[in-house]
Amino acid sequence: MLNFELTQEQKEIKEMALKFAKQEMQPKATEHDQSAKFPIDIFKKAWELGLLNTCIPSEFGGNGFSVVDGTLITECLAYGCMGMNTSIMSNDLALLPIVIGGSKEQKEKFLRPFTESYKIASFCLTEPSNGSDAAGIKTLIKETPDGYIINGEKMWITNAGFADLFVVYCTIDPKLKHKGICAVVIEKGTPGIEIGKAEKKMGHRCSDTRGLRFNNVKIAKNHLLGNLGDGWKIAMKTLDHSRPLIASSAIGGAQCAYEHSIKYAKERIQFDVPIARHQAIQFMIANMAMKIEAARLLTQRAAWMLDHGIKNTEFASMAKAFAADSCMEITTDAVQIFGGYGYSVEYPVEKLMRDAKLIQIYEGTSQIQRMVVAREVLS
Ligand code: CAA
């Protein structure tokens, strides 16, 4: 049976998230883009409304959202501001490895505090010399009689300057590639964590992005998720869950650009008629509508599969690549429709185009997603 209807509860969640995006995020999006200031007050309000940490199961104090619910919320928040949404969504990305690979005690210890007060988490996989080739990471984990010692460097870590908790991928030995990877939890304030300067970025400017160093960071045994060497499977499963969320954020940004384009095309007069009457503009708007609908269907299918216990690797990557590339095309066309005004920072669409670019890059580039899809369909 095929059903495209949202449940009453999903409609209400979506309505609440969209209201928050329009009332709290959108009015401040330009200001935070220009100042690159982390909008902590907005995030706290989102947490109070229950819009953060959608992946935490109700057993550990979460709202018990499904993956589809998570995509609905993410799309609305990204409609408000893709940059702010990156920081919000990164909490899910960082907590998912604990949901996926943690024991009951670890979930209680590390997840529950996120439901009791506003907290921030960082997912630390990428390194200065390893982005797409995640299995090549070099951060080392060494076992000691009472725990582990972590040494290494991470790069492009979202939320790093504000995080209360870091989920860090490290390796027993880089020569073991994916078989040596481990996932550990490191809490803020643990001696040896060195937080780098905030990166200045083209878009998503208010989300905090930094490098990190771990210098002889000592953690207890119960900070390792699963066993030594389980980290890779945990990371891959995390990405299967988080890629539909990223795809949703691309759809939210694209929807925003699409709505601005329609409004502007109906108001702007050229050759004595609104430009919406010109076929050149109509075709761009029709393409936007088609891409958004297709991306949303693909994304919700990828999320639905996970909710139903079906392996979704291929669909998660399809959704991420298709939605991110569509968002880039749609926001670029929005700037084109606005013409000279589109290129001005006084109008909203140039920011959307800058923000769209990152979605094609982070959590696996559009090229990596195609590699994953090709491997899945050819295997
Ligand atoms: N689920 C379970 N197992 C999986 C899996 C999945 N989805 N994908 C792969 N595996 C398994 C494979 O079956 C294989 O297992 P065996 O050893 O048993 O055969 C093993 O993992 C190795 O897989 P591959 O051979 O495919 O590994 P690879 O090294 O060739 O390539 C890759 C893997 C898919 C390219 C991976 O490196 C990848 O996804 N790279 C992109 C990294 C990425 O997305 N980084 C994002 C960082 S986070 C970020 O950007 C977010 C932010 O700040 C907001």
Residues whose N, C-alpha, C, O or C-beta is under 5 A from the ligand:
A	BS01	CAA	S90 L125 T126 G131 S132 D133 A134 A135 W156 T158 H178 K233 M236 K237 D240 T313 Y362 E363 G364 I368
